Structure formats: C-alpha cells, structure tokens
Amino acid sequence: MSPDLPSPLIVDVAVIGGGPAGLMAAEVLSRAGLSVHLFDRMPSVGRKFLLAGKGGMNLTHAEALSAFVGRYGTHAERLRPLLDTFGPQAVRDWAAGLGISTFVGSSQRVFPVDMKAAPLLRAWLHRLRHPSGDGAPVVFHMRHRWIGWDEQGASLQFESPHGALQVQARATVLALGGASWARLGSDGAWLPPLQAAGVDVAPLLPSNCGFEVAGGWSTFFRERFAGQPFKSVGIRATDSLGQSFQRKGEFVATETGVEGSLLYAASSLLRDEIARKGQATFELDLLPDRHAEQVLAHVAHPRGSRSLSSHLKSRLGLDGIKMAIVNELVEKDAMHDPVRLAAALKGLPITLKATRPINEAISTAGGVRWEALDAGLMVKARPGLFCAGEMLDWEAPTGGYLLTACLASGVAAGEGVRQWLSTSAPA
Ligand SMILES: Cc1cc2nc3c(=O)[nH]c(=O)nc-3n(C[C@H](O)[C@H](O)[C@H](O)COP(=O)(O)OP(=O)(O)OC[C@H]3O[C@@H](n4cnc5c(N)ncnc54)[C@H](O)[C@@H]3O)c2cc1C
C-alpha cells in the first residue's frame, strides 16, 4: 500500500482516469464540495490531451448544434442530451474561464488562440487543486493502476509503486479512455474487469484510423512515395448496405496503405465494410475540380511524340504521387484507352483489406454500451459506478467532436454522481 495512505482509503468519490472526461467529472464534483480522489496509472494526467495539442488542439467545432450532433452518427441521439447541456459553446466558455481564448479556424474548427493544450491543462489542474469558494480540492494519485474490484465487489483495487491499495468510494467514475496510443495511458485493459462485473461492452475498434491496401504497394511505389500526401483529391465509397461517403481533402500514402484526415472521415464506413465483406473499396478522384468530360477531352487530346506522363502533366497537372498511383494501379491496356484512363483519373478503385492496428488509431469505437447506463451515465447493474469519455460506445470524426463529447460526458457523469449521492447513495 502507499506509504502515506491508509488501506482501505475511504473517499466520497473516486475518479479513475485523468483524461479530459475524468478531469471534467472531477471538476463538477469538486465544485459541489465533494471529496474527490483522482487516480491515473501514468506519472501525470492528460497525456493524450497534450498530444492532441501537438498538431493544433482542435477543441470543438463552430457549426450549428444540430449539424454538430449529427456527426456522432448512430450514437447522436444518445449524446444529444449531454451536448445540449455541455456543447461546443460551453466548451469555449469553459476554456475562457480558464483564461484560454479560442478562435474559429478554417472549416469552422475551434482552437485555443495559441493552438496549444499545455497552458489549458496547466490552468485546469491549478483550478482543480485550488478551487475557489466552496469547492473541494481534488486529490491526485499518480501511478495508480486500477485493476478491478475485490472479491466482494466492494473495494476498488489499485497497483501502485508502493504496492496494492484498496479504495472504498461512495461513488466511482471510470474515465479510462479507449485503446489507442497505449503508451499515453489508455490501453483498454479495463474491458475484462468490467465485463466480469456484468457490464455490457461493445468490442473496441479503431476509429479515425489508417488502412492497409489489398496486395500492398509495389516496392517502387512504397520506397518512393510512402509518407507523401495526396492533396486536393476526393474519395467516394458506398458500402454493401448502400451507405455512402464522398468528400474532398487529403491523405497520405503509407508503407502498407493509406491514412490521414480524408480516410479518417470515411473510417467507420470502410472499417465496418471490411468486417462484413473482408475488404472495402473506395474510388480516388485525382481531379475533383474537373468534370469527367473535361478530363476525357484532355486525355484524348492528341499528344504527338510526348510521353503519356508529360501529356497528363501538361494538360491536367498530374505528376508526383498522383501520376505514380495511376502507373501503380491502372492496367497497361487501359493506359492507352482515353475513355478508361479518364474514368480512372476520376475514380481509381483502391481496395483495402484491413485497418491499421487500434493502437495507432486517433480514437476508439465501441465501449460501454448506452443500454447499460442510465441518463446520469450510471451503470444500471452496478449502482454508484459511472462511466465517461471515449470508453463509452460512440465514435465521431476528427474536428473537435471527440474532445467535446468527452468533456460533455464528464459533466454528465459528474452531475449523475452528485445527484445520486444526494438522493440514494448510502453515506
Ligand atoms: C494524436 C491524437 C490527436 C488528437 N487530436 C484531437 C483533437 O485535436 N481534437 C479532439 O477533439 N480530439 C483529439 N484526439 C482525441 C482525444 O484526445 C481523445 O478522444 C480524448 O483524450 C479521450 O479522453 P478520455 O478522457 O476519454 O480518455 P484519455 O484522454 O485517453 O484518458 C484516459 C486516462 O485514463 C488513464 N487510465 C487508463 N487505464 C487506467 C487504469 N487501469 N488505471 C488508472 N488509470 C487508467 C490513462 O492513463 C489516461 O490518463 C486526438 C487523439 C490522438 C491520439
């Protein structure tokens, strides 16, 4: 047990997991004056939150709330009440309350003015440790890995550098994240103890992930073009259920396939189709700003003694990785048939055979099913146990939707605990 802690440690509320969801639940509860102990297996909290800040912390999105909620797809109706309570504007107000101004960037994404996560996290942790008014300071326990409950299901069990610790809490919030980027703390190891406790969990799957192309790239393409971006392209995909995706944007060729924002946006459709059919195909539009007839006219234009590559470069601006993928995937006889070649430039089929491993994904789909929870995010089968964040069964594209739903579910779980403690929980 920890040298300075009694075991069992008796607390009002244990929050396990110090990502945005757990920190937000802790904030709601500390503001209500409850004694909150927050445990995390890592040496410091918010590691994925900080990483999210590396490429520009996209906190939320400024589109209308109805469109915003729609981004959560089949889980939108479950998340709607949470986002009605703590939606995109509330996220911006909350950041402002921590001294962090935000701005609306391109495509309506919302960022802190300095684009960084660290100042926001620093101010947040300071407020959690030193709350104003009647707030109770949150007590942090780092390097404490939750491993489940004791045999009676009464005490939370932790491994810590000082040995085992048991904690008895009137209420517990689990905010343990998904199963990607395990080195930052979230490894999905919470799944077996929760399932053993009778909690219904949908399998964890990669979301906003890369894919492997069927058959792999040729050595030439891989060695020359892995890591290079396809810019200003479009992709279209329709799955066997008739659902389709179409968007312009960019993505990157990898050693084994493709990844990047455009693929992330299509990832749930492509992933689910691979699960159903063993593969999924999308069509790559290399010239999304030109009509098919225009492309055909340019391809068919007499090229004299010029090579096909220089012809396509001079007439259509195709070169680099765009020309390389044409050489890689278009059959030899189609290269000399203007109609087939023009069709390929506007819709080159690329077949995917697998997602990249979940550990590499930006986020995780699956998790604790909504049916297992009440409106306050309490596990119905286990009164006093609440869940929040990415470990719940939802997914969303990148664009600030992930953090917003994590924060909103942290608020909901914190409120759920507060209400439950005030009405039904034994003191
Ligand atoms: C590269 C990258 C960039 C991203 N960029 C953005 C972005 O710009 N905008 C956006 O909206 N989203 C972004 N995301 C997603 C976003 O960071 C996550 O959705 C969010 O952090 C999830 O919050 P969470 O609190 O549910 O879980 P996490 O942030 O994963 O936190 C979970 C915490 O639980 C702890 N934990 C796990 N298991 C245990 C255990 N057994 N015992 C004790 N502690 C445990 C972990 O150590 C961790 O601290 C990005 C993700 C990645 C990987």
The ligand as an ORCA input file, in Angstrom:
! r2SCAN-3c Opt
* xyz 0 1
  C      -2.714     12.046    -31.983
  C      -4.072     12.424    -31.448
  C      -4.588     13.694    -31.705
  C      -5.867     14.041    -31.262
  N      -6.333     15.292    -31.541
  C      -7.586     15.622    -31.149
  C      -8.110     16.918    -31.421
  O      -7.403     17.803    -31.940
  N      -9.402     17.178    -31.091
  C     -10.206     16.235    -30.480
  O     -11.378     16.500    -30.225
  N      -9.704     15.020    -30.145
  C      -8.424     14.702    -30.456
  N      -7.926     13.468    -30.136
  C      -8.780     12.536    -29.336
  C      -8.828     12.920    -27.855
  O      -7.533     13.244    -27.390
  C      -9.427     11.750    -27.047
  O     -10.687     11.414    -27.589
  C      -9.592     12.106    -25.572
  O      -8.334     12.375    -24.966
  C     -10.255     10.983    -24.794
  O     -10.481     11.440    -23.498
  P     -10.770     10.439    -22.293
  O     -10.739     11.270    -21.046
  O     -11.987      9.639    -22.569
  O      -9.558      9.405    -22.295
  P      -7.975      9.653    -22.266
  O      -7.617     11.023    -22.648
  O      -7.417      8.524    -23.047
  O      -7.623      9.480    -20.714
  C      -7.814      8.258    -20.052
  C      -6.923      8.243    -18.825
  O      -7.180      7.023    -18.112
  C      -5.953      6.512    -17.618
  N      -6.104      5.074    -17.426
  C      -6.402      4.144    -18.360
  N      -6.490      2.927    -17.789
  C      -6.258      3.099    -16.471
  C      -6.240      2.225    -15.340
  N      -6.476      0.905    -15.462
  N      -5.982      2.737    -14.119
  C      -5.763      4.075    -13.949
  N      -5.763      4.955    -14.996
  C      -6.016      4.463    -16.220
  C      -4.951      6.873    -18.689
  O      -3.621      6.890    -18.177
  C      -5.435      8.243    -19.152
  O      -4.799      9.289    -18.433
  C      -6.648     13.106    -30.532
  C      -6.122     11.840    -30.256
  C      -4.849     11.495    -30.692
  C      -4.316     10.123    -30.389
*
